[in-house]
Structure formats: C-alpha cells, structure tokens
Amino acid sequence: MPFTSVKGAEIYWKMDGREDAPVLVLLNSIGSDMDLWDPVLPLLRDDYRLLRIDTRGHGASAAEPGDYSLSLLAEDVLTVARAAGAGTFALAGVSLGGMIGMELALSQPAVLEKLVLVCTSATMDAASWDARIATVRGQGMIAIAEMAMGRFLSPQFKADEPGAWDAVLRGLVSSDAEGYAGCGAAIRDMDLKDRIAGIACPTLVVTGTRDTSTPMEVHGEYLLATIPGAESLVLEAAHLAPLEAPEALAQGMTTFLEN
Ligand SMILES: O=C(O)CC1=CCC(=O)O1
C-alpha cells in the first residue's frame, strides 16, 4: 500500500487508470475517504491517471491530534503527487477537497493545470464548525452523524440507494474524531474568500441543486463570480455529487478537462 510521510504523518494514496495519461488528483470531503470517487472511477480511468489521496485524518491516512490548516493539507497533496511522479496535474475535489484545491492553485500555480471544484465554498460559518469540532472531540462521531448525513445526501438518494447511503453513514461514524476535528479546524479557519480572485488556472465550479451544505445560490455563485473565467456545471445532486450524479459529473469533468 503506498504511503508518503508528510511532517511525520503517513498519507495514504492510490493510483489507478491509464499509465501514460495525464494525472488527475481526486480529493474527498470531510467525513469520507477516497472511496467517495468509486462510482466515477470507471468513467475516467481510460483517459486519466487517477491519483486518489485519503485526506489527512481520514481513511487510511494518519489522524494526528490537533488542528490542521488548508496549507498543511495542500502540502500533503503536493508531497504525495511528487512521490507518485506527478510534476503537474489537474485536480478535482469535493467540498473540503475543493478548498484544498483552491489553496494549492493559489500557493502552487505552476503545478495545477486545471481545477474542478465540486460542491464547495471559499468560506463557511466558523462558529458552527467550532461547535461541531467541540462535539466530535467531546462525544465522538456518532453525535454529529444524523446532522452530517442530512447535509451529505438527499432524502431521494436515501430512498433510492439505501445500501450506498448506509455505506456513507458507516464511513462517517467510523471516521477518526480527532482527524475529523483537525480538518474541521482547517474549514473553520480558511481564508480563501478574499484570495480566490487570484486563481489563474481554468476552473470548473460544480454545484448541486439539492446541496444543503454549500447551497449553489450562495457558495457556488460566489466562486463563479470571483474566480476569473470560471465555468459552471449544475447537477441534480446533493453535496456528495460523485455518489448522486456520477455519470453527469464524469461527463462534465471530461468535457472541461479536454478543452
Ligand atoms: O456540511 C457538511 O457536513 C459537509 C461538508 C462540509 C465540508 C465538507 O468537506 O463536507
């Protein structure tokens, strides 16, 4: 299993897809791991070398205690990409993964070729993240499970795909509370709002009509209005769009990445 050490923490990653194809990095949301991209993987693997990374504190990556920052999480991605032999790459990230992507686009503009921001934001309510961090540190993941699942997936998806919904719930409640809190602090403390006008690479902003965590009218519209030249893709999906609309997401990403 490939692990790369960053500042003493082992970060887990996996490479799939066509070996001679351009690299596309795929990043997960808080409370999930690289498996979030499973339904999309078969639709992209013939055209890309797919580098999935379990965000620090999630999946098989180490969950060091303490608060993380977006710059630390971006350093994880850059270090792993170099270890995997990717000098430059495109990146698609869901929610926290998109925030890490924006940070990387700003701090390492020469490395990022294209950016796909899936159901994400440049700013979230700091007080509510502070409360969420205190809850998981004090009471564990189960204490936020119902609330977080309601923000992840739509009632329609729960009714149509109960097995997939259960798998997300199991992944969420088995997440390391300290790793979740560490990433929650990176979301709470992010300072992207006034900086993203400086993103220079072509960017696709993907929003979901059923997304209640980062509603498109507020979060997606701000990204589209602020990132120069950003393009829009609207999906009929809630926050975890790779699960709710894998075909439409893969199609939209492919069109954007190839043009
Ligand atoms: O609001 C949620 O719980 C969903 C979410 C916010 C950031 C992220 O990565 O997922």
The ligand as a Gaussian input file, in Angstrom:
#p B3LYP/6-31G(d) Opt

LIG

0 1
 O      -21.576000      20.288000       5.883000
 C      -21.114000      19.168000       5.856000
 O      -21.125000      18.421000       6.823000
 C      -20.474000      18.678000       4.600000
 C      -19.122000      19.186000       4.381000
 C      -18.625000      20.409000       4.658000
 C      -17.222000      20.453000       4.265000
 C      -17.039000      19.112000       3.727000
 O      -15.992000      18.636000       3.281000
 O      -18.187000      18.411000       3.793000

